[in-house]
């Protein structure tokens, strides 16, 4: 398990959310005086806030099913726990480092103005050291408790999220979340590697599912908070394109995502197939409804699709988990 996108998703700002920036966090408040124990609690809470724990929870949701599918049964409880601890720590590292780089725009955006660095609750230098320490800890932990392939993949995910997405893409291109969201796809590959010591094609298919899921998920969120991103100078697609162009791309990526999920049918049974087909049809219909409302000039609520996307991904990976544990015969090619 490792960092998101936009689940980022954030994702991986996505993964498995991200999008990675999460829901609205409210207006900033000036810190007041604190007593000893309360001040210590506030300090701990501020450092925890750097890690974006809600996004980490979403990342863990996709890691376990990937491990179950790799084993075609339930791996050892110790291996699952070790992978989740290492993955959560790696994701926390990436998110903390992201907060350091994005502190200036987090302070401008209403949705992120309550983050610890934006409120001055944690010195940037301390946050940087905290993020780097978590990264080292996660890689060593995964290497010692799972294998060094999983550890290396977690390091690559952290580096990609911070260096490529946050520092290179996010402020320069409207395709930021498309390519940057790849970091949020890594948990499934890391989970698979932790079980098998290798990366096989089903892991890459699950990677692709999250990769194509991230743009519809995050663009729906960015449509809602378009003004926030515009004020911060971040060229998310809804800032630089018309609503109709954005909703059309959401439809296109939704179709690609749903078709891509079918590539997993040869290694799964009718349980996964039913959820993939029915859930995918539901998602595509909702994406088309959003596009139709936008092109007709009606009031739209893109957050409905955003929340639906979370339910869809959780349901799809829950089906992978159940399918693997139940152990029904795989459909196999040509399915």
C-alpha positions in Angstrom: 0.0 0.0 0.0 1.2 3.5 -0.7 0.2 6.9 -1.6 -2.8 8.1 -3.5 -4.0 10.3 -6.1 -6.8 11.8 -6.0 -8.3 8.7 -4.0 -6.5 11.8 -4.9 -6.8 10.2 -5.0 -6.5 10.6 -4.7 -6.4 8.5 -5.6 -4.2 9.6 -5.2 -4.8 15.1 -4.5 -6.5 11.4 -5.5 -6.2 7.9 -5.3 -8.6 5.9 -4.0 -10.3 10.5 -3.4 -7.0 10.8 -4.8 -8.7 13.0 -4.8 -6.2 13.7 -2.5 -7.4 17.0 -1.1 -10.6 15.6 0.5 -13.8 17.4 1.4 -14.1 21.0 2.5 -12.2 21.7 5.6 -13.7 25.1 6.5 -12.3 28.5 7.2 -9.1 29.1 9.1 -9.2 29.9 12.7 -6.5 31.8 14.6 -4.9 29.6 17.3 -5.6 30.7 20.8 -3.7 30.1 24.1 -3.4 26.5 25.2 -2.6 24.7 28.4 0.0 22.0 28.7 -2.0 18.7 28.0 -4.3 20.5 25.6 -1.5 22.0 23.8 0.2 18.6 23.5 -3.0 17.1 22.1 -3.3 20.0 19.6 0.3 19.4 18.4 -0.3 15.7 17.9 -3.5 16.4 16.1 -1.7 18.9 13.8 0.9 16.3 12.8 -1.8 13.7 12.3 -3.7 16.3 10.1 -0.7 16.5 7.8 -1.2 12.9 6.9 -4.8 13.2 5.5 -6.0 10.2 7.4 -9.3 10.0 5.5 -7.5 9.5 2.2 -5.3 6.8 3.8 -8.5 4.9 4.8 -9.6 4.8 1.2 -6.2 3.5 0.1 -6.4 0.7 2.5 -9.8 -0.3 1.1 -8.1 -1.3 -2.3 -5.0 -2.8 -0.8 -6.5 -5.8 1.0 -8.6 -7.0 -2.0 -5.5 -6.9 -4.2 -3.7 -9.1 -1.6 -6.7 -11.5 -1.4 -6.8 -11.8 -5.2 -3.0 -12.4 -5.4 -3.4 -15.2 -2.9 -6.8 -16.4 -4.2 -7.5 -16.9 -0.4 -6.7 -15.0 2.8 -3.0 -14.4 3.3 -1.5 -14.5 6.7 -3.0 -11.9 9.1 0.5 -10.7 9.9 1.3 -10.1 6.2 -1.9 -8.1 5.8 -1.3 -6.0 8.9 2.4 -5.4 8.0 1.5 -4.3 4.5 -1.3 -2.0 5.8 0.9 -0.4 8.4 3.7 0.2 5.9 1.4 1.4 3.3 -0.4 3.8 5.6 2.9 5.2 6.8 4.1 5.6 3.2 0.9 7.4 2.3 1.2 9.6 5.4 4.7 10.5 4.3 3.6 11.6 0.8 0.7 13.6 2.2 2.9 15.4 4.7 5.4 16.3 2.1 2.6 17.4 -0.2 1.4 19.8 2.5 4.8 21.3 2.7 5.0 22.0 -1.0 1.3 23.2 -1.2 1.2 25.3 2.0 0.9 28.5 0.0 -2.1 27.5 -2.0 -3.7 25.6 0.9 -3.8 28.9 2.7 -5.7 30.5 -0.2 -8.3 27.8 -0.8 -11.2 27.8 1.6 -11.5 24.1 1.4 -8.0 23.5 2.7 -7.4 26.6 4.8 -7.7 24.6 8.1 -4.7 22.4 7.3 -2.0 22.5 9.9 0.6 24.4 7.7 -1.9 26.8 6.4 -2.9 27.7 10.0 0.7 27.9 11.2 0.3 25.0 13.6 3.4 23.2 12.4 6.7 24.8 11.2 7.4 23.9 7.6 10.9 22.5 8.5 9.3 20.2 11.1 6.7 19.1 8.6 9.4 18.3 6.1 11.5 16.3 8.6 8.3 14.5 9.7 7.4 13.5 6.1 10.8 12.3 5.2 11.1 10.3 8.4 7.8 8.6 7.7 9.0 7.7 4.2 12.2 6.1 5.5 10.3 4.3 8.2 7.7 2.9 5.8 10.3 1.6 3.3 12.4 -0.1 5.9 9.3 -1.6 7.6 7.9 -3.0 4.3 11.3 -4.3 3.3 11.8 -6.2 6.6 8.2 -7.4 7.0 7.1 -8.1 3.4 9.8 -7.9 0.7 12.0 -5.2 -0.8 10.0 -5.1 -4.0 7.0 -3.8 -2.1 9.3 -1.4 -0.2 10.9 -0.1 -3.5 7.4 0.4 -5.0 6.3 2.4 -2.0 9.4 4.7 -2.3 8.6 5.2 -6.0 5.0 6.1 -5.2 6.1 8.7 -2.7 8.6 10.2 -5.0 6.2 10.3 -7.9 3.5 11.9 -5.9 5.7 14.6 -4.4 8.2 15.3 -7.2 6.1 14.6 -10.3 2.5 15.4 -9.3 2.9 18.0 -6.6 6.0 19.9 -7.8 5.9 19.4 -11.6 2.4 18.8 -12.8 -0.1 20.3 -10.4 0.5 24.0 -11.1 1.5 23.6 -14.8 -1.1 21.5 -16.6 -4.8 20.6 -16.6 -3.7 17.0 -17.1 -2.2 17.1 -13.6 -4.6 14.7 -12.0 -4.6 12.3 -14.9 -0.9 11.5 -14.8 -0.3 12.5 -11.2 -3.1 10.1 -10.1 -0.8 7.2 -11.0 0.6 7.5 -7.5 -2.8 6.7 -6.0 -2.9 3.5 -8.1 0.2 2.0 -6.4 -1.5 0.5 -3.3 -2.9 -2.4 -5.4 0.5 -3.1 -7.0 2.3 -2.9 -3.6 -0.3 -5.2 -2.0 0.1 -7.7 -4.8 3.9 -7.6 -4.6 3.8 -8.1 -0.8 2.0 -11.4 -1.3 3.7 -12.7 -4.4 7.1 -11.0 -4.6 6.3 -10.0 -8.2 4.0 -7.7 -10.2 1.7 -9.7 -12.5 -0.9 -8.5 -15.1 -3.9 -8.6 -12.7 -2.2 -6.1 -10.5 -1.6 -3.8 -13.5 -5.3 -4.2 -14.4 -6.3 -3.0 -10.9 -3.8 -0.2 -11.3 -5.6 0.8 -14.5 -9.0 0.7 -12.9 -8.0 3.3 -10.3 -6.0 5.3 -12.9 -9.1 5.7 -15.1 -11.4 6.2 -12.1 -9.4 9.1 -10.8 -10.2 11.8 -13.4 -14.0 11.4 -13.2 -13.8 11.3 -9.4 -11.6 14.3 -9.0 -12.9 16.4 -11.8 -16.4 16.2 -10.2 -14.9 17.5 -7.0 -13.0 20.2 -8.9 -16.2 21.3 -10.7 -17.6 22.1 -7.2 -14.5 23.9 -6.0 -13.6 25.5 -9.3 -13.3 29.0 -7.8 -11.0 27.8 -5.1 -8.6 26.3 -7.6 -8.8 29.4 -9.8 -8.0 31.7 -6.8 -5.0 29.6 -6.0 -3.8 29.6 -9.6 -4.0 25.8 -10.0 -5.1 24.9 -13.6 -7.4 22.0 -12.8 -9.5 21.1 -15.8 -12.7 22.9 -14.6 -10.6 26.1 -14.3 -9.3 26.1 -17.9 -12.2 24.3 -19.7 -15.9 24.9 -20.1 -18.2 22.8 -17.9 -19.4 20.9 -21.0 -15.9 20.0 -22.0 -15.2 18.8 -18.4 -18.4 16.7 -18.2 -17.7 15.2 -21.6 -14.3 14.0 -20.5 -15.9 12.6 -17.4 -18.1 10.5 -19.6 -15.2 9.3 -21.8 -13.1 8.3 -18.8 -16.1 6.6 -17.1 -16.6 4.4 -20.2 -12.9 3.6 -20.4 -12.8 2.7 -16.7 -15.8 0.4 -16.9 -14.5 -1.4 -19.9 -11.1 -1.7 -18.3 -12.7 -3.4 -15.2 -13.8 -6.3 -17.5 -10.2 -7.2 -18.2 -10.2 -8.8 -14.7 -12.8 -11.3 -15.6 -10.4 -14.1 -16.6 -9.2 -14.4 -13.0 -12.5 -13.8 -11.2 -15.9 -15.4 -11.1 -19.5 -14.3 -11.8 -19.5 -12.5 -8.4 -17.0 -9.9 -9.6 -18.5 -9.9 -13.1 -22.0 -9.0 -11.8 -20.7 -6.1 -9.7 -18.4 -4.9 -12.5 -21.2 -4.9 -15.1 -24.1 -3.5 -12.9 -22.0 -1.1 -11.0 -20.3 0.1 -14.1 -23.6 0.7 -15.9 -24.8 2.7 -12.9 -21.7 4.8 -12.9 -21.8 5.5 -16.7 -25.5 6.4 -16.5 -24.8 9.0 -13.8 -21.9 10.4 -15.7 -24.1 10.8 -18.8 -26.8 12.5 -16.6 -24.3 15.0 -15.4 -23.2 15.8 -19.0 -26.7 16.1 -20.2 -27.6 18.5 -17.3 -24.5 20.6 -18.1 -25.1 20.8 -21.8 -28.8 21.7 -21.2 -27.8 24.5 -18.9 -29.6 23.0 -15.9 -28.3 23.3 -12.3 -25.9 20.4 -11.6 -24.5 18.8 -8.5 -21.2 17.3 -9.5 -20.6 16.2 -5.8 -23.3 13.5 -6.3 -21.0 11.9 -8.9 -18.0 12.4 -6.6 -19.7 10.6 -3.7 -21.0 7.9 -6.1 -17.4 7.3 -7.4 -16.3 6.5 -3.8 -19.1 4.0 -3.4 -18.4 2.5 -6.8 -14.7 1.9 -6.1 -15.3 0.5 -2.7 -18.0 -1.8 -4.0 -15.9 -3.0 -6.9 -12.9 -3.9 -4.7 -15.2 -5.4 -2.1 -16.4 -7.7 -4.9 -12.8 -8.6 -5.7 -12.2 -9.5 -2.1 -15.4 -11.6 -1.8 -14.6 -13.3 -5.1 -11.1 -14.3 -4.0 -12.2 -15.6 -0.6 -15.3 -17.5 -1.8 -13.0 -19.3 -4.4 -15.5 -20.0 -7.1 -14.0 -21.1 -10.5 -12.6 -18.2 -12.5 -14.4 -17.4 -15.7 -11.1 -17.6 -17.6 -10.5 -16.7 -21.2 -12.5 -16.0 -23.3 -14.9 -15.5 -20.4 
